[in-house]
């Protein structure tokens, strides 16, 4: 029997029982739409979160000072006299009026076996200095080194004021490692003085009047000229960059004078809040990370236990976040996939019923020359058509559901709406819908193909 003839018969079987076919298709639609919506949403949020984290420096390594804590024993032990009244040596001395409420302090040597209290105390506060920068410059794997000095400051503009977070950077390095884009003006450059670059949110949304290029602003009473305005971060989570990131960027030397304490300025002039490094693309990332830690320990004369700095790899944080989102997406998709199992059960039930209804017709087709393979293909195509129609409709409904969800979220977060379609989810959903139909219809089709013509013709 020709393939076209087989497909025509299978299609006629679907049309003959429209209600039953559509009820079966609905089960497939629900399963495919659920999987499609979950996978597409998971991929979208993975992309948005990754882009947001990369906006904070995805391929950079950040080094911050981290003051270690040591545990030491106190030289003196404090005891309550109530515990000593039972001792005859002190019973006479504690008989005075009011002495029961006093605390008797004895040295540790005088009390044998007395537990020593433990106290946690920080050592001298750790700092990052120029020496650390010189040490990092000796590492061949590092391409760029940027120092950060961060302070809060009062911003005044057009008679209004607000408090902002200022980030001082190396003007010759920061443009090379930042992931931020410009909307107007230029980035900082080596030799800049008394100039700033503003975030888009600060320039356009903070004050009634928009801050424009080349206008002057006051930071703690000092004047600075605006030479650049950054572009607003795109995507659903783009606003997080302006919420948690710095609002003003300037050369790091200009941040120290923002403090009103002259002694503080002199002491802190060579101290950095953090140091960012960017590696060459072809280097071994983990080996470079280990070399940074080893050389800084040697330079700062610390070991692994007394280490007074912390090396933060944004790349590892991004990978961990991606794995977490992927794992959650797979888990939810698995839960939604259970509905596909219910849909496949409906297809199998429909096929078994169809075999019983078409038993006599099967006998007639076999009597006039149809082979077992032809009968089996008819029923397999029948189940595949049902699942394929359900899969296509499920993909459409799942995509529409995702767009509706993202549209309402974008409205709530005041972010631009972006149409999202996962090609991987579309392919997987289509493939799964066909496979589910074939597997569900395999046993009924096999039973139908093995019917003997005489038994089939006798069936009533």
C-alpha positions in Angstrom: 0.0 0.0 0.0 1.4 3.4 -1.0 2.3 5.9 1.7 -0.2 8.5 0.5 -3.0 6.0 0.8 -1.9 5.1 4.3 -1.9 8.8 5.3 -5.4 9.3 3.7 -6.9 6.4 5.7 -5.3 7.6 8.9 -6.6 11.1 8.4 -10.1 9.8 7.7 -10.0 7.8 11.0 -9.2 11.1 12.9 -12.1 12.9 11.2 -14.5 10.0 11.8 -14.4 10.5 15.6 -13.9 14.3 15.9 -15.1 14.6 19.6 -12.9 11.7 20.8 -9.9 12.9 18.8 -10.2 16.5 20.2 -10.6 15.3 23.8 -7.4 13.3 23.3 -5.7 16.3 21.6 -6.6 18.6 24.6 -4.6 16.3 26.9 -1.5 16.6 24.7 -2.0 20.4 24.4 -2.0 20.9 28.2 1.2 18.9 28.5 3.1 20.5 25.6 2.0 24.0 26.5 3.1 23.6 30.2 6.6 22.3 29.2 6.9 25.0 26.5 6.0 27.8 28.8 8.3 26.6 31.6 11.4 26.0 29.4 11.0 29.3 27.5 10.5 31.3 30.8 13.5 29.5 32.4 15.8 30.3 29.4 14.6 33.9 29.3 15.3 34.5 33.0 18.7 32.7 32.7 19.7 35.1 29.9 18.4 38.2 31.8 20.1 37.2 35.1 23.4 36.4 33.3 23.4 39.7 31.5 22.6 41.6 34.7 25.5 39.9 36.6 27.8 40.4 33.7 26.9 44.1 33.8 28.6 44.2 37.3 31.7 42.7 35.7 31.1 39.2 34.5 34.6 38.4 33.4 36.5 40.3 36.0 38.0 39.1 39.3 37.5 41.4 42.3 39.8 41.5 45.3 38.6 43.0 48.6 40.2 43.3 52.0 38.8 40.9 54.5 39.9 41.4 58.1 40.5 37.9 59.8 39.3 37.1 63.3 41.4 35.4 65.9 40.4 33.6 69.1 42.4 34.2 72.3 42.0 33.4 76.0 41.4 36.1 78.5 44.1 36.7 81.2 41.5 37.1 83.9 38.7 34.9 85.0 35.5 36.4 86.5 33.6 34.3 89.0 30.6 34.9 91.1 31.3 34.7 94.9 28.2 32.6 95.3 30.1 29.8 93.7 33.0 30.3 96.1 31.1 30.4 99.4 31.2 26.7 99.7 35.1 26.9 99.8 36.2 27.4 103.4 39.1 29.6 102.3 36.7 32.4 101.2 33.7 31.8 103.5 35.0 34.1 106.1 35.9 36.9 103.7 32.5 36.9 102.1 30.4 37.3 105.3 30.3 41.1 105.2 27.2 43.0 104.3 26.8 43.6 100.6 29.8 41.5 99.6 27.6 38.8 98.1 26.7 41.2 95.3 30.3 42.0 94.5 32.4 40.3 91.8 35.7 38.8 92.9 38.4 38.8 90.3 41.3 36.4 90.5 44.1 35.7 88.1 44.0 32.5 86.2 46.9 31.0 88.1 45.0 31.2 91.3 42.1 29.0 90.1 43.2 25.6 89.0 41.0 23.9 86.6 38.8 27.0 86.0 37.6 27.2 82.4 39.1 30.1 80.5 36.5 32.3 78.7 37.0 32.7 74.9 36.8 36.1 73.2 36.7 36.9 69.5 38.5 40.0 68.5 39.6 41.6 65.1 43.2 42.4 64.4 44.2 45.6 62.7 41.9 46.4 59.8 43.1 45.0 56.5 43.6 47.4 53.5 44.4 47.2 49.8 47.3 49.4 48.8 49.6 50.2 45.9 51.8 47.3 47.0 49.0 44.9 46.0 48.7 46.5 42.6 52.5 46.1 42.0 52.2 42.5 43.0 49.3 41.9 40.6 51.2 43.5 37.8 53.9 40.8 38.1 51.3 38.1 37.0 51.5 37.5 33.3 47.9 36.3 33.0 46.5 39.7 34.0 45.6 42.1 31.2 44.1 45.0 33.1 44.1 46.2 36.7 41.5 48.7 37.9 41.4 50.2 41.4 38.1 51.2 43.0 37.5 53.8 45.7 33.9 54.1 46.9 32.2 56.7 49.0 28.8 58.1 49.6 28.3 61.8 48.9 25.6 64.5 48.7 24.7 65.5 45.2 23.3 68.9 44.6 21.8 70.0 41.3 19.3 72.8 40.3 18.4 73.5 44.0 17.7 69.9 44.8 19.9 67.4 46.6 20.2 63.7 47.2 22.7 61.1 48.5 24.5 59.0 45.9 27.1 56.3 45.8 30.3 57.4 44.1 32.7 54.9 42.6 36.2 56.1 41.8 38.0 54.1 39.1 41.2 54.2 37.1 40.2 56.4 34.1 42.7 54.7 31.8 41.5 51.2 32.6 37.8 51.3 33.5 36.6 51.9 29.9 38.4 48.8 28.8 36.8 46.4 31.4 33.4 47.8 32.0 30.3 46.2 30.4 28.4 49.5 30.5 27.5 51.3 27.3 27.4 55.1 26.7 24.2 56.9 25.6 25.8 60.4 25.5 29.2 61.9 25.8 32.3 59.9 26.5 33.9 57.6 29.0 36.6 58.6 31.4 40.1 58.8 30.1 43.6 59.1 31.6 44.4 62.6 32.8 40.8 63.5 33.6 40.2 65.8 36.6 36.9 67.1 38.1 34.7 65.2 35.7 32.1 62.5 36.2 30.1 59.9 34.3 26.5 59.5 35.5 24.2 56.5 35.3 21.1 56.9 33.2 18.7 56.6 36.1 20.5 59.4 38.1 20.7 61.8 35.1 17.1 61.4 34.0 14.9 60.2 36.8 16.3 61.6 40.1 15.6 65.3 39.8 12.8 67.3 38.2 15.3 68.7 35.7 17.3 66.3 33.7 21.1 66.4 34.1 22.7 67.0 30.7 26.2 66.8 29.2 28.7 69.5 30.3 26.5 70.7 33.1 28.0 71.2 36.6 27.0 69.2 39.7 28.1 69.5 43.3 29.4 66.6 45.3 29.9 67.5 49.0 30.2 71.1 47.8 32.9 70.4 45.1 32.1 71.1 41.4 32.3 68.4 38.8 31.5 68.5 35.1 29.4 65.8 33.5 31.2 64.3 30.5 29.2 61.1 29.9 25.8 59.5 30.6 25.6 55.8 30.5 22.9 53.9 28.6 20.0 52.4 30.5 20.4 48.7 31.0 18.1 46.7 28.8 16.1 43.7 29.5 13.6 42.8 32.2 16.2 43.0 35.0 18.2 45.9 33.6 16.9 48.2 36.3 18.8 46.3 38.9 22.1 47.8 37.6 20.9 51.3 38.5 19.4 50.1 41.8 22.4 48.3 43.2 25.3 49.7 41.2 27.1 53.0 41.5 25.4 56.2 40.3 28.5 58.3 39.6 31.9 57.3 38.2 35.0 59.5 38.5 38.8 59.2 38.6 39.6 57.5 41.9 42.0 60.3 42.9 39.0 62.7 43.0 37.1 60.6 45.5 39.5 61.1 48.4 38.8 64.9 48.7 35.1 64.2 49.1 35.8 63.5 52.8 35.9 66.5 55.1 38.5 64.9 57.4 42.0 66.0 56.3 43.7 63.3 58.4 41.5 60.7 56.9 42.3 62.0 53.4 46.0 61.7 54.0 45.8 58.3 55.5 43.5 56.9 52.9 45.1 58.4 49.8 46.7 55.1 48.8 44.0 52.8 50.1 41.5 51.2 47.7 38.0 49.7 48.4 38.6 46.9 45.9 40.8 45.9 43.0 39.4 44.5 39.8 41.6 42.5 37.3 40.8 41.2 33.9 42.6 38.2 32.5 43.7 37.5 28.9 41.2 35.4 27.0 43.5 32.4 26.3 44.8 31.9 29.9 43.9 29.1 32.3 41.3 30.8 34.5 41.6 28.6 37.5 45.4 28.6 37.4 45.5 32.4 37.2 43.0 32.6 40.1 45.3 30.4 42.2 48.4 32.4 41.2 46.7 35.7 42.3 45.9 34.3 45.7 49.4 32.8 46.2 51.3 35.9 45.2 49.1 38.2 47.3 49.6 35.9 50.3 53.3 36.0 49.9 53.3 39.8 49.4 51.0 40.4 52.4 52.9 37.8 54.5 49.8 35.8 55.3 48.9 32.1 54.9 45.6 30.4 54.2 44.5 30.6 57.8 45.4 34.3 58.3 44.5 35.5 54.9 43.3 39.1 55.1 41.8 39.5 51.6 39.1 37.8 49.5 39.3 37.0 45.8 35.8 37.0 44.3 35.3 35.4 40.9 32.2 36.8 39.1 32.5 34.1 36.5 32.0 31.4 39.1 29.0 33.3 40.6 27.4 33.6 37.1 28.0 29.9 36.4 26.5 28.9 39.8 23.4 31.1 39.1 23.0 29.6 35.6 23.2 26.1 37.0 20.7 26.9 39.7 18.2 28.3 37.2 18.7 25.4 34.7 18.2 22.9 37.5 15.0 24.6 38.6 13.8 24.8 35.0 14.5 21.1 34.4 12.7 20.2 37.6 9.6 22.2 36.8 9.6 20.9 33.2 9.7 17.4 34.6 6.7 18.1 36.8 4.9 19.6 33.9 5.9 16.6 31.7 3.8 14.4 33.9 0.8 15.8 32.1 2.3 14.5 28.9 2.2 11.0 30.4 -1.5 11.6 31.0 -1.9 12.7 27.4 -0.1 9.6 26.1 -2.5 7.4 28.1 -5.4 9.2 26.4 -3.8 8.5 23.0 -3.3 4.8 23.8 -6.9 4.5 25.0 -8.2 6.2 21.8 -6.1 3.8 19.7 -7.3 0.7 21.5 -10.9 1.8 21.0 -10.2 2.5 17.3 -8.8 -1.0 16.8 -11.9 -2.5 18.3 -14.1 -0.3 16.1 -12.1 -1.0 12.9 -11.6 -4.8 13.4 -14.0 -5.8 10.6 -12.5 -3.1 8.3 -9.0 -4.5 9.1 -10.2 -7.9 8.1 -11.5 -6.6 4.8 -8.3 -4.7 4.0 -6.2 -7.8 4.8 -8.5 -10.0 2.6 -7.9 -7.7 -0.4 -4.1 -7.7 0.0 -3.2 -5.3 2.8 0.0 -6.4 4.7 0.6 -6.3 8.4 3.0 -3.4 7.9 0.3 -1.3 6.2 -2.2 -1.9 9.0 0.4 -1.0 11.6 1.4 2.2 9.7 -2.2 3.3 9.5 -2.7 3.3 13.3 0.8 4.7 14.0 0.1 7.6 11.7 -3.3 8.1 13.3 -1.8 8.4 16.8 1.1 10.6 15.4 -1.4 13.0 13.8 -3.3 13.4 17.0 -0.2 14.1 19.0 1.3 16.4 16.4 -1.8 18.6 16.2 -1.9 18.7 20.0 1.8 19.6 20.0 1.5 22.4 17.5 -1.5 24.0 19.3 0.3 23.5 22.7 3.4 25.3 21.3 1.3 28.2 20.2 -0.6 28.4 23.4 2.6 28.0 25.5 4.3 30.8 23.6 1.3 33.1 24.0 1.2 32.4 27.7 4.8 33.3 28.1 4.5 36.5 26.2 1.5 37.5 28.3 3.4 36.8 31.5 6.5 38.7 30.4 4.3 41.6 29.2 2.6 42.1 32.6 5.9 41.7 34.4 7.6 44.3 32.1 4.7 46.7 32.9 5.1 46.2 36.6 8.9 46.6 36.5 8.7 49.5 34.0 10.9 47.7 31.5 10.6 47.3 27.7 8.8 44.2 26.5 10.8 41.8 24.5 9.3 38.9 22.5 10.8 35.6 23.5 10.8 32.3 21.7 12.9 29.4 22.7 14.0 27.4 19.6 15.2 24.6 21.8 11.9 24.4 23.6 10.0 24.5 20.3 12.1 21.7 18.8 11.9 19.5 21.9 8.1 20.0 22.3 7.5 19.1 18.6 9.8 16.0 18.8 8.3 14.9 22.2 4.7 15.3 20.9 5.4 13.0 17.9 7.3 10.4 20.0 4.6 10.3 22.6 2.0 9.7 19.9 4.1 6.9 18.3 4.8 5.2 21.6 1.2 5.4 22.7 -0.1 4.0 19.4 2.6 1.3 19.0 0.9 -1.5 21.0 -2.6 -0.9 19.5 -1.1 -0.7 16.0 0.8 -3.9 16.6 -2.3 -5.7 17.8 -4.3 -4.5 14.8 -1.6 -5.6 12.4 -1.5 -9.1 13.9 -5.3 -9.8 13.5 -6.1 -12.7 11.2 -8.5 -11.8 8.4 -10.9 -14.6 9.2 -11.2 -13.6 12.9 -11.4 -10.0 12.0 -14.3 -10.6 9.5 -16.2 -12.6 12.1 -15.9 -9.8 14.7 -19.1 -8.1 15.5 
